[in-house]
Amino acid sequence: MVPLTWREPYSLSCDRTVMFAAIPFPIRPRRVCFDWRRTPVHWIPGEPTATHVVNALHLLLPPGERWFIDVFREALPQVTEPGLRAAMKGFMGQEATHSVQHANVLDHLATHGLDAQPFVDRLDRVFAGPLGRRPPGGRKILRPEWLRIRLAVIAAIEHYTAVLGNWILDADDFDKAGADPAMLDLLRWHGAEEVEHRAVAYDVFRCLGGRGPLRYARRLVGFAIATGLLLWFWFQGAAYLMHTDPQNPGGKYLLTDHNRAVRKGLLPSWRLLGTAVPRYLRPHYHPDHEGPVEPALAYLAARRDDRIRSVSPVPRRTGPEPEPGG
């Protein structure tokens, strides 16, 4: 077989032996708005390490989710199953909204003297270069194979983000610590949508990732890449933010401080993250086995209802005013 150059068209066939369960709710983006005017740099009072470990997600997510969308745009023409195509489009819409909202947080931090743009630029170069449409280093990897690998990476990342989404929805220690309400709302809204669309990327990979042992091997490769990327970028990002924090110049990210925040319930435990690994590596894994999605949907519905109440006009009284005491 003559390898395709990265510019040449190609096609992948969806594995027709894969059965896709119909998603009982539509995946679609939501209109959201967050007011950051009262949000401090240290939005968890007295907890700079916990604050910046979580803030590192704001660094990773805007470029990462733009990359998700680019890979899905490349994959979409190869998918013919109508329900999966609709879910992919909804997924891309949600990820675009996530990217914008987390970028807004970075703009807010910049107004307080914490400039994260150099780190974000570094991430953009990684997603556009080694993880871009062209295989890294001029390697002779077929374009269809390179797409499959990147889809496997996204499926693995989505496994982690769904785990984190479930965690943040239940993490009431943030409320007890007096964390900023706007930031908590952003994190819980995003976490709930990660749980809501947790199966989309995995189903796309199942569709286009090949069959049998070879598909499982690609899943392992994608998982290894995703785990390495997340660990490196997350903790490098936290260290960058600690060092450039104008309220604590030259600060350092320390594992002892991280573990103290874990014990306070302000960061996910190593056990939570570690036990997510063997679940994903099971040959018959599927995101739907990760527990109920109803709590996430309930949060999103309650948030929508609160928003409707907040913008609804007060009903005007009709008729004569009642008599005093009447």
C-alpha positions in Angstrom: 0.0 0.0 0.0 1.3 3.4 -0.9 1.1 5.8 2.1 -1.3 8.7 1.6 0.2 12.2 2.1 -1.5 14.3 4.7 -3.3 16.4 2.0 -4.9 13.5 0.1 -8.5 12.5 0.7 -9.4 9.3 2.3 -12.3 7.4 3.8 -12.9 5.2 6.8 -15.8 2.8 7.2 -17.7 2.6 10.4 -17.7 -0.8 12.1 -21.2 -2.0 11.4 -21.0 -4.7 14.0 -21.0 -2.0 16.7 -24.4 -1.3 18.2 -25.0 2.3 19.3 -27.5 2.8 22.1 -29.8 5.8 21.3 -29.0 8.7 23.6 -32.4 9.4 25.3 -31.6 13.2 25.5 -30.3 15.6 22.9 -26.7 16.7 23.1 -26.7 20.5 22.4 -24.8 23.6 23.6 -26.4 25.8 26.2 -26.2 29.6 26.5 -24.3 30.5 29.6 -22.9 33.7 31.1 -20.7 34.1 34.2 -20.0 37.3 36.0 -16.4 37.4 37.1 -16.3 40.9 38.5 -16.3 39.7 42.1 -14.1 36.6 41.6 -10.6 36.9 43.2 -7.5 35.3 41.9 -7.5 33.0 44.9 -11.1 32.0 44.6 -10.8 29.3 47.3 -9.9 31.5 50.3 -6.5 30.7 51.8 -5.9 27.8 49.4 -3.5 29.0 46.6 -2.4 25.5 45.6 -5.9 24.1 45.3 -7.0 27.2 43.5 -4.2 27.0 40.9 -4.4 23.2 40.4 -8.0 23.7 39.4 -7.1 26.9 37.5 -4.7 24.8 35.4 -7.8 23.4 33.7 -8.5 26.9 32.4 -5.1 26.8 30.7 -5.6 23.3 29.1 -9.2 23.4 28.1 -9.5 26.3 25.6 -6.7 24.9 23.2 -7.6 21.3 24.0 -11.3 21.7 23.2 -10.5 23.5 20.0 -8.4 20.5 19.1 -11.3 18.2 19.9 -13.5 20.1 17.5 -10.8 20.0 14.7 -10.4 16.2 15.0 -14.2 15.7 15.1 -14.6 17.9 12.0 -12.1 15.6 10.2 -14.0 12.5 11.4 -17.6 13.7 10.8 -17.7 12.9 7.0 -16.7 9.3 7.8 -19.7 8.7 10.1 -22.9 7.8 8.4 -25.1 6.7 11.5 -27.6 9.7 11.9 -27.8 9.5 15.6 -24.1 9.5 16.1 -23.6 12.4 13.7 -26.1 14.4 15.6 -24.4 13.7 18.9 -21.0 14.6 17.3 -22.4 18.0 16.3 -23.9 18.6 19.7 -20.6 17.6 21.3 -18.7 20.1 19.1 -21.1 22.8 20.1 -20.7 22.1 23.8 -16.9 22.0 23.5 -16.8 25.3 21.7 -18.8 26.9 24.5 -16.5 25.4 27.1 -13.5 26.8 25.3 -14.9 30.3 25.2 -16.0 30.3 28.9 -12.7 29.1 30.2 -10.8 31.6 28.0 -13.0 34.3 29.6 -11.6 33.2 33.0 -8.1 33.6 31.7 -8.9 37.1 30.5 -10.3 37.8 34.0 -7.1 36.5 35.7 -5.0 38.7 33.3 -6.8 41.8 34.5 -5.5 40.9 38.0 -1.9 40.6 36.7 -1.8 36.8 36.1 -0.9 36.4 32.5 -1.4 32.8 31.4 -1.1 33.4 27.6 2.6 32.1 27.2 1.5 28.8 28.6 -1.6 28.6 26.5 0.5 29.4 23.4 2.7 26.5 24.2 -0.3 24.2 24.4 -1.6 25.5 21.1 1.7 24.6 19.5 1.4 21.1 20.8 -2.1 20.6 19.5 -1.3 22.2 16.1 2.0 20.4 15.8 2.6 16.9 17.2 -1.1 16.3 17.6 -2.3 18.1 14.5 -3.6 16.7 11.2 -0.1 15.8 10.0 1.6 12.9 11.8 4.4 14.2 14.0 8.0 14.2 12.9 7.3 13.3 9.3 6.5 9.8 10.3 4.9 7.6 7.6 1.6 7.1 9.3 -1.4 6.7 7.2 -3.9 9.5 7.6 -6.8 7.2 8.5 -4.6 5.6 11.2 -3.5 8.9 12.6 -7.1 10.0 12.8 -8.0 6.8 14.7 -5.2 7.4 17.2 -6.3 11.0 17.9 -9.9 9.8 18.3 -8.6 7.3 20.8 -6.8 10.1 22.7 -10.0 12.1 22.9 -12.0 9.1 24.1 -9.5 8.6 26.9 -9.5 12.3 27.9 -13.3 12.3 28.0 -13.2 9.3 30.4 -11.1 11.4 32.8 -13.2 14.5 32.3 -16.4 12.5 33.1 -14.8 11.2 36.3 -13.9 14.8 37.3 -17.3 16.0 36.3 -19.0 13.5 38.7 -16.5 14.5 41.4 -17.1 18.3 41.1 -20.9 17.8 41.2 -20.5 16.1 44.6 -17.7 18.2 46.0 -19.6 20.2 48.7 -16.3 20.9 50.5 -15.9 23.8 48.1 -19.0 25.4 49.4 -17.9 24.9 53.0 -14.5 26.5 52.2 -16.3 29.6 50.9 -15.2 29.2 47.3 -16.4 31.8 44.8 -19.9 30.9 43.6 -19.4 32.0 40.0 -16.3 29.7 39.6 -18.1 26.8 41.2 -21.1 27.3 38.9 -18.7 27.3 35.9 -17.0 24.1 37.0 -20.2 22.3 37.9 -21.9 23.3 34.7 -18.9 22.1 32.7 -18.6 18.9 34.7 -22.3 18.2 34.2 -22.0 18.5 30.5 -18.9 16.3 30.5 -21.0 13.6 32.2 -23.9 14.2 29.8 -21.8 13.7 26.6 -19.4 11.2 28.1 -20.2 8.4 25.6 -19.9 10.5 22.4 -16.2 10.4 21.8 -15.9 6.8 22.8 -18.7 5.8 20.4 -17.0 7.7 17.5 -13.8 5.8 18.3 -15.7 2.5 18.4 -17.3 3.4 15.0 -14.0 4.4 13.2 -11.3 2.7 15.3 -11.3 -0.6 13.5 -12.2 -4.0 14.9 -11.2 -6.6 17.5 -7.7 -6.7 19.0 -6.4 -3.9 16.7 -9.1 -1.5 17.9 -8.3 -2.4 21.5 -4.5 -1.8 20.9 -5.4 1.7 19.5 -7.4 2.4 22.6 -4.4 1.5 24.8 -2.1 3.8 22.7 -4.6 6.6 22.9 -5.0 6.1 26.7 -1.2 6.2 27.2 -0.9 9.4 25.2 -3.9 11.0 27.0 -2.7 10.1 30.5 0.8 11.5 29.8 -0.5 14.7 28.3 -3.0 15.4 31.1 -0.5 14.7 33.9 2.2 16.8 32.3 0.1 19.8 31.3 -2.0 19.8 34.4 0.8 19.9 36.9 3.1 22.0 34.7 0.2 24.4 34.4 -0.3 24.5 38.2 3.4 25.2 38.7 3.3 28.0 36.1 0.3 29.7 37.8 1.9 29.4 41.3 5.1 30.9 40.0 3.4 33.8 38.2 0.8 34.5 40.8 1.1 38.3 41.5 -0.2 37.8 45.0 2.5 35.2 45.8 5.5 35.9 43.4 7.8 33.0 42.9 5.5 30.5 44.6 6.0 26.8 44.1 3.7 23.9 43.5 4.4 21.3 46.2 3.0 17.8 46.4 2.6 18.2 50.2 0.3 21.2 49.7 -1.6 19.3 47.0 -2.1 16.3 49.2 -3.3 18.6 52.0 -5.9 20.0 49.6 -7.0 16.5 48.7 -7.6 15.7 52.3 -9.8 18.8 52.6 -11.9 17.6 49.6 -10.7 20.5 47.4 -8.9 18.3 44.9 -9.8 14.8 43.6 -8.1 12.0 45.4 -5.4 9.9 43.8 -7.5 6.9 44.5 -10.4 8.4 42.5 -8.1 9.0 39.5 -6.2 5.8 39.9 -9.3 3.5 40.0 -10.5 5.2 36.8 -7.6 3.6 34.9 -8.4 -0.2 35.2 -12.1 0.6 34.4 -11.1 2.1 31.1 -8.7 -0.7 30.3 -11.4 -3.4 30.5 -12.0 -4.9 27.0 -15.8 -4.3 27.3 -15.6 -0.9 28.8 -18.2 1.7 27.9 -18.8 5.1 29.5 -22.5 4.3 30.2 -21.1 1.8 32.8 -19.7 4.7 34.8 -22.8 5.3 36.8 -26.1 7.3 36.4 -26.2 10.4 34.3 -29.3 11.7 36.0 -27.5 13.8 38.7 -25.7 15.8 36.0 -28.9 16.3 34.0 -30.7 17.4 37.2 -28.0 20.0 37.9 -28.3 21.4 34.3 -32.1 21.4 34.5 -32.0 23.2 37.9 -29.5 25.7 36.6 -31.7 26.4 33.6 -34.8 26.9 35.8 -32.9 29.3 38.1 -31.8 31.3 35.0 -35.4 31.4 33.7 -36.6 32.7 37.1 -33.8 35.3 37.3 -34.7 36.8 33.9 -38.5 36.5 34.1 -40.4 39.8 34.7 -42.4 40.1 37.9 -46.0 39.6 37.0 -47.9 42.9 36.9 -50.9 43.2 39.2 -54.1 43.7 37.5 -57.2 45.2 38.9 -57.6 47.5 41.9 -55.2 47.4 44.9 -56.7 45.5 47.9 -57.9 47.5 50.9 -55.4 47.5 53.8 -56.1 44.5 55.9 -58.5 43.1 53.2 
